Amino acid sequence: MSDPHIGPVFASFDDVTIRLTPVSWISWDMAVLDAQALGGRLSRTPGYLLPLD
């Protein structure tokens, strides 16, 4: 908000801006999950996780 180029733009919106500071990160390898838990179904159907519209 203190940036003179960004602050006024956000201030003009009728929304709330929240700053989050993570204390940890978690990630996973979808290829490994797919192979272990789903039997490779996601890799055989690439559009499975894409929106329908």
C-alpha positions as CSV (number, residue, x, y, z in Angstrom):
1,M,0.0,0.0,0.0
2,S,2.9,2.3,0.5
3,D,4.0,2.1,-3.2
4,P,2.7,5.3,-4.8
5,H,1.8,3.4,-8.0
6,I,0.0,0.5,-6.3
7,G,-1.5,1.9,-3.2
8,P,-4.0,4.3,-4.8
9,V,-5.2,1.6,-7.1
10,F,-6.0,-0.8,-4.2
11,A,-7.4,2.1,-2.1
12,S,-9.9,2.8,-4.9
13,F,-11.4,-0.7,-4.7
14,D,-14.3,-1.6,-2.5
15,D,-12.5,-4.8,-1.4
16,V,-10.2,-5.9,1.4
17,T,-6.6,-6.6,0.9
18,I,-4.9,-9.1,3.2
19,R,-1.2,-9.8,3.3
20,L,-0.3,-13.3,4.3
21,T,3.1,-14.3,5.5
22,P,3.6,-18.1,5.3
23,V,5.6,-19.8,8.1
24,S,6.0,-23.0,6.1
25,W,5.5,-24.5,2.7
26,I,4.2,-27.9,1.6
27,S,4.5,-29.3,-1.9
28,W,3.9,-32.6,-3.5
29,D,4.7,-34.3,-6.8
30,M,1.4,-35.0,-8.6
31,A,3.1,-37.6,-10.8
32,V,4.1,-39.7,-7.8
33,L,0.6,-39.2,-6.2
34,D,-1.0,-40.2,-9.5
35,A,1.1,-43.3,-9.8
36,Q,0.8,-44.4,-6.2
37,A,-2.8,-43.5,-5.3
38,L,-4.7,-43.2,-8.7
39,G,-2.9,-45.8,-10.8
40,G,-1.8,-43.3,-13.4
41,R,-5.4,-42.2,-14.3
42,L,-4.5,-38.5,-14.3
43,S,-1.6,-38.9,-16.7
44,R,-3.8,-40.9,-19.1
45,T,-6.5,-38.2,-18.9
46,P,-4.6,-34.8,-19.2
47,G,-7.7,-32.6,-19.1
48,Y,-9.0,-34.2,-15.9
49,L,-8.1,-31.3,-13.6
50,L,-9.0,-28.5,-16.1
51,P,-12.3,-26.5,-15.7
52,L,-15.2,-27.8,-17.6
53,D,-16.1,-24.4,-19.1
